[in-house]
């Protein structure tokens, strides 16, 4: 394994600082710093390490981060070989996130690092979805910072995240995201908003496949798919035709409810519907029963896919559809509920966008370590901050052992 010695532009250290060249710190140290050198007290990489450590330990706002780092000042100074015996103020953290960081560079650095932690090949599913940072919505307004992410649910890694302009929407931003990614061998999934002719063509012509949900934004397409399934189910006066309908079903019990899902797929509409590269249409039924009240809720949705029946059976399509929900449960929910992203009120420059990238990183780091309980992991890293620092530095064992044996442990 290769190592490097940090070469900060400022004289911040009293002895060489060793870190692995495939570490997160290495990627952070390569970022552009937009600050003017005069008056800079903390190298960008060091300041970002402080922020990431505090995030891993449970702090979501600059004030809490500044307090957390100040309480661990001696540990951080010795661990990072810093000469300055102070830690950044909350306003410094806000200013660095909002004005010093190039958000696109930070996202690329985070993605490169997280991909380097994956052993073996990546999963083929790639989900795209957007969310608004609600804390950035000005009083009396309805729009705030809105981000569109391309996410690998199997690994918990955001490949790319871009801001959707105030005069744009996700349909406009999605092609920009997908054109920048290697889609060969990928199955791109998205909700009904992304069921668009041009986007479907783009995915397939870049070597990928798509599975989209279809709702009333494609009203005629939805009606034709629904009619085909109603004929098959005997809900019309028309006789069912010879077809290749296949089905998959799952039933799960947990959290006080029973949830049954059923997916039916057919290729009989291939060539009949004017949709690019269409191979199969889907009907997805979901029924949930609350065990305490006995109340039931049923939902039906439809979908289209460029995957052939040979490439994806009904069972495989069920896996893909359920995998897409991972961006909501595995990413958005964790970021909003556990990392406080929805409550983020950073207003300076692009600070909110930069913090969203750091939130992506924290989710990826915790999943890399094999934990699915983000809240529990944050409590652990708050108690053992050196373990969190090890994730960032990837120190070799002998160096790390020396640090852990220090009197400030």
C-alpha positions in Angstrom: 0.0 0.0 0.0 1.4 3.4 -0.9 1.6 6.3 1.5 2.1 10.0 1.2 3.2 12.9 3.4 0.8 15.8 3.6 2.3 19.0 2.1 0.0 21.8 3.2 0.7 25.2 1.9 0.7 26.5 5.5 3.2 25.4 8.2 0.6 23.6 10.1 2.5 20.6 11.3 5.6 19.8 13.4 6.4 16.4 11.8 5.5 14.4 8.7 1.9 13.5 8.5 1.4 10.0 6.9 -1.8 8.9 5.1 -2.7 6.4 2.4 -2.8 7.7 -1.2 -6.2 5.9 -1.6 -7.6 7.5 1.6 -10.4 10.0 1.7 -7.9 12.5 3.1 -5.8 12.2 -0.1 -8.9 13.0 -2.2 -9.8 16.0 0.0 -6.2 17.3 -0.2 -6.5 17.5 -4.0 -9.5 19.8 -3.9 -9.3 23.3 -5.2 -9.5 25.9 -2.4 -11.2 29.1 -3.6 -10.0 31.2 -0.7 -7.2 33.7 -1.1 -4.1 32.4 0.7 -3.7 35.5 2.9 -5.4 34.9 6.2 -6.2 31.3 5.7 -5.7 29.5 9.1 -6.9 26.0 8.3 -6.1 24.0 5.1 -9.2 23.0 3.3 -8.6 19.2 3.7 -8.1 19.6 7.5 -11.3 21.7 7.9 -13.3 19.2 5.9 -11.9 16.4 8.1 -13.2 18.3 11.2 -16.6 18.6 9.6 -16.8 15.0 8.5 -15.7 13.8 11.9 -18.3 15.9 13.7 -20.9 14.7 11.3 -20.0 11.1 11.9 -20.2 11.8 15.6 -23.7 13.2 15.5 -23.4 17.0 14.9 -25.4 18.5 12.0 -24.9 22.3 12.4 -21.8 24.4 12.3 -22.2 25.5 15.9 -22.3 21.9 17.1 -19.4 20.9 14.9 -17.3 23.8 16.2 -18.1 22.8 19.8 -17.4 19.1 19.2 -14.0 19.8 17.6 -13.0 22.3 20.3 -13.7 19.6 23.0 -11.4 17.2 21.2 -8.8 19.8 20.3 -5.8 18.1 21.7 -6.6 14.7 20.2 -7.1 16.3 16.7 -4.0 18.4 16.9 -1.9 15.4 17.7 -3.6 13.0 15.3 -3.3 15.4 12.4 0.1 16.8 13.4 -1.1 20.4 13.5 0.9 23.2 14.8 -2.0 25.6 15.4 -3.6 24.8 18.8 -7.1 26.1 17.9 -10.0 24.6 16.0 -12.3 26.5 13.6 -15.2 28.6 14.7 -18.7 27.8 13.5 -18.6 30.8 11.1 -15.4 29.4 9.6 -17.0 26.1 8.9 -20.0 27.9 7.2 -17.6 30.1 5.1 -15.5 27.1 4.0 -18.5 25.1 3.0 -20.2 28.0 1.2 -17.2 29.7 -0.4 -14.1 27.6 -0.4 -15.4 24.3 -1.7 -16.1 23.6 -5.3 -19.2 21.4 -4.8 -18.7 19.5 -8.1 -15.1 18.7 -7.2 -16.1 17.6 -3.7 -18.8 15.2 -5.1 -16.4 13.7 -7.5 -13.8 13.2 -4.8 -16.3 11.5 -2.5 -17.5 9.3 -5.3 -14.0 8.2 -6.3 -13.2 7.4 -2.7 -16.4 5.4 -2.0 -16.1 3.5 -5.3 -12.5 2.5 -4.2 -13.9 0.8 -1.1 -16.1 -1.6 -3.1 -14.7 -5.1 -3.4 -15.7 -6.9 -6.6 -18.1 -5.5 -9.2 -20.7 -2.9 -8.7 -24.4 -3.8 -8.8 -26.2 -3.0 -12.0 -29.1 -1.0 -10.6 -28.8 2.8 -10.8 -31.6 4.9 -9.3 -32.3 8.5 -10.1 -34.4 10.7 -7.8 -34.5 14.2 -6.5 -35.2 16.0 -3.2 -35.6 19.5 -1.9 -33.5 20.7 1.1 -36.6 22.1 2.9 -34.6 24.2 5.3 -33.3 26.3 2.4 -36.8 27.4 1.3 -37.1 31.2 2.1 -40.1 32.4 4.2 -43.1 32.9 2.0 -41.5 31.0 -0.9 -42.1 27.5 -2.2 -38.7 26.8 -3.8 -35.4 26.0 -2.1 -32.3 24.1 -3.1 -33.4 21.0 -5.1 -30.9 18.2 -5.8 -31.0 15.3 -8.3 -29.0 12.2 -7.4 -27.8 9.1 -9.3 -27.5 6.4 -6.6 -26.3 2.8 -6.4 -28.7 1.3 -3.9 -26.7 -1.9 -3.7 -23.7 -0.1 -2.4 -25.3 3.0 -0.9 -23.1 5.3 -3.1 -24.2 8.5 -4.8 -22.4 8.6 -8.1 -23.4 12.1 -8.9 -25.6 14.8 -7.4 -26.4 18.1 -9.2 -28.5 21.1 -8.3 -31.7 21.5 -10.3 -31.9 25.2 -11.3 -34.9 27.3 -10.2 -36.1 27.5 -13.8 -35.5 23.8 -14.5 -37.0 20.6 -13.3 -35.7 17.0 -12.8 -36.6 16.1 -16.4 -34.2 18.8 -17.7 -31.4 17.9 -15.2 -31.7 14.1 -15.6 -30.0 13.9 -19.1 -27.1 16.0 -17.8 -26.6 13.5 -15.0 -26.9 10.4 -17.1 -24.7 11.6 -20.0 -21.9 12.0 -17.5 -22.1 8.4 -16.3 -21.1 5.1 -17.8 -24.4 3.4 -18.3 -23.1 0.2 -20.0 -24.6 -2.8 -18.2 -26.7 -0.6 -15.9 -30.4 -0.7 -15.3 -31.6 2.8 -14.7 -34.7 3.2 -12.5 -36.9 6.2 -11.8 -40.4 7.2 -10.8 -43.0 8.4 -13.2 -41.4 11.8 -13.8 -38.6 10.1 -15.7 -40.9 8.1 -18.0 -40.0 10.3 -21.0 -39.3 9.3 -24.6 -36.0 11.1 -24.9 -34.7 9.9 -21.6 -35.5 6.3 -22.4 -33.7 6.6 -25.7 -30.7 8.2 -24.0 -30.4 5.4 -21.5 -30.5 2.6 -24.1 -28.3 4.3 -26.6 -25.7 4.7 -23.9 -25.6 1.0 -23.3 -28.1 0.8 -20.4 -31.6 -0.4 -19.8 -34.5 1.4 -18.1 -37.4 0.5 -15.8 -39.8 3.4 -15.3 -43.0 3.8 -13.3 -45.9 5.2 -15.5 -48.6 7.4 -14.1 -50.8 10.2 -15.3 -48.0 12.3 -16.7 -48.1 9.7 -19.5 -51.9 9.3 -19.4 -52.4 7.6 -22.8 -49.6 5.2 -22.2 -50.9 4.3 -18.8 -54.4 3.8 -20.1 -53.3 1.4 -22.8 -51.2 -0.6 -20.3 -54.0 -0.7 -17.8 -56.5 -1.9 -20.5 -54.2 -4.8 -21.5 -54.1 -6.1 -18.0 -57.9 -5.6 -17.5 -58.6 -7.7 -20.6 -56.3 -10.5 -19.3 -58.0 -10.4 -15.9 -61.5 -10.6 -17.5 -62.6 -7.1 -16.4 -63.9 -6.2 -19.9 -66.1 -7.8 -22.5 -63.1 -8.6 -24.6 -61.7 -12.1 -24.6 -58.2 -12.6 -23.3 -55.6 -13.3 -26.0 -52.8 -15.7 -26.0 -50.1 -14.0 -24.0 -46.9 -14.4 -22.1 -47.9 -13.0 -18.7 -45.5 -13.9 -15.9 -45.9 -13.1 -12.2 -43.9 -12.8 -9.0 -45.2 -12.3 -5.5 -43.7 -11.5 -2.1 -45.3 -11.4 1.3 -43.6 -9.9 4.3 -44.6 -9.4 7.9 -43.1 -6.8 10.2 -43.5 -3.5 11.9 -47.1 -4.4 12.8 -48.3 -5.1 9.3 -48.4 -7.6 6.5 -47.3 -6.4 3.1 -48.0 -8.3 -0.1 -46.5 -7.3 -3.5 -47.3 -8.8 -6.8 -45.8 -7.9 -10.2 -47.2 -9.1 -13.5 -45.2 -8.6 -16.7 -45.8 -9.1 -20.4 -44.0 -8.5 -23.7 -47.2 -8.6 -25.8 -47.3 -4.9 -26.2 -43.8 -4.7 -27.7 -44.2 -3.0 -31.1 -47.8 -1.9 -30.3 -46.9 1.1 -28.1 -44.9 4.0 -29.5 -42.3 3.9 -26.8 -38.6 3.8 -27.4 -37.0 0.3 -27.0 -40.0 -1.0 -25.1 -39.8 -4.8 -24.3 -42.1 -5.3 -21.4 -44.9 -3.6 -19.5 -45.6 -4.1 -15.8 -48.4 -4.1 -13.3 -47.4 -3.6 -9.7 -49.9 -4.3 -6.9 -49.2 -3.6 -3.3 -51.5 -4.5 -0.4 -50.8 -3.6 3.2 -52.8 -4.8 6.2 -52.4 -3.1 9.6 -52.4 -6.0 12.1 -53.7 -3.9 15.0 -56.7 -2.3 13.2 -57.3 -4.8 10.4 -57.4 -1.9 7.9 -56.1 -2.6 4.4 -54.7 -0.4 1.8 -54.2 -1.3 -1.9 -52.1 0.4 -4.5 -51.7 -0.3 -8.2 -49.1 1.2 -10.5 -47.8 0.4 -14.0 -44.4 0.5 -15.6 -42.4 0.1 -18.8 -39.0 -1.6 -19.3 -36.4 -2.1 -22.1 -35.4 -5.4 -20.5 -36.4 -8.5 -22.5 -38.1 -11.4 -20.9 -34.9 -13.3 -21.2 -33.0 -10.5 -19.4 -35.5 -10.0 -16.7 -38.2 -12.3 -15.5 -41.1 -11.1 -13.3 -39.0 -12.0 -10.2 -36.1 -10.0 -11.5 -38.2 -7.0 -12.3 -39.7 -7.2 -8.8 -36.1 -7.0 -7.4 -35.3 -4.0 -9.6 -38.5 -2.2 -8.6 -38.0 -2.8 -4.9 -34.4 -1.8 -5.3 -35.4 1.6 -6.6 -37.3 2.2 -3.3 -33.8 2.0 -1.7 -33.1 5.6 -2.7 -36.0 6.7 -0.6 -35.4 4.5 2.4 -31.6 4.0 2.2 -30.6 7.5 1.2 -33.2 10.2 1.6 -34.7 9.0 4.8 -31.3 8.6 6.5 -30.2 12.0 5.3 -33.4 13.8 6.4 -34.2 11.9 9.7 -30.8 10.9 11.0 -28.5 13.5 9.5 -30.9 16.5 9.7 -30.6 17.5 6.1 -34.2 18.7 5.8 -33.5 21.0 8.7 -30.3 22.4 7.3 -30.5 26.2 7.1 -27.1 27.0 5.7 -27.5 30.0 3.5 -24.0 31.1 2.7 -23.0 30.4 -1.0 -23.3 26.7 -1.8 -22.9 25.5 1.8 -26.2 23.6 1.8 -25.1 21.7 -1.4 -21.7 21.0 0.1 -23.2 19.6 3.3 -25.6 17.4 1.2 -22.5 15.9 -0.4 -20.9 15.3 3.0 -24.2 13.6 4.1 -23.9 11.3 1.1 -20.4 10.5 2.2 -21.4 9.8 5.8 -24.0 7.3 4.7 -21.5 5.6 2.4 -18.8 5.4 5.1 -21.1 3.8 7.6 -22.5 1.3 5.1 -18.9 0.5 4.0 -18.2 -0.5 7.6 -21.1 -2.9 7.5 -23.6 -1.0 9.7 -27.1 -0.3 8.5 -28.1 1.6 11.7 -26.8 5.1 11.0 -27.9 6.6 14.3 -26.2 3.8 16.3 -23.0 4.2 14.2 -22.9 8.0 14.9 -23.2 7.3 18.7 -20.3 4.8 18.3 -18.1 7.3 16.5 -18.9 10.0 19.0 -17.5 7.7 21.7 -14.6 6.5 19.6 -13.6 9.4 17.3 -10.3 7.8 16.4 -12.1 5.1 14.7 -13.9 7.7 12.6 -10.6 9.3 11.8 -9.2 6.0 10.7 -11.9 5.8 8.1 -10.7 9.1 6.6 -7.0 8.5 6.8 -6.8 4.8 6.2 -3.6 4.7 8.3 -1.5 1.6 8.1 -1.8 -0.6 11.2 1.5 0.3 12.9 0.9 4.0 12.7 -2.6 3.6 13.9 -1.5 1.4 16.8 0.9 4.1 17.9 -1.9 6.7 17.9 -4.4 4.5 19.8 -1.8 3.9 22.5 -1.1 7.6 23.0 -1.9 9.1 26.4 -4.7 11.2 24.9 -6.8 8.2 23.8 
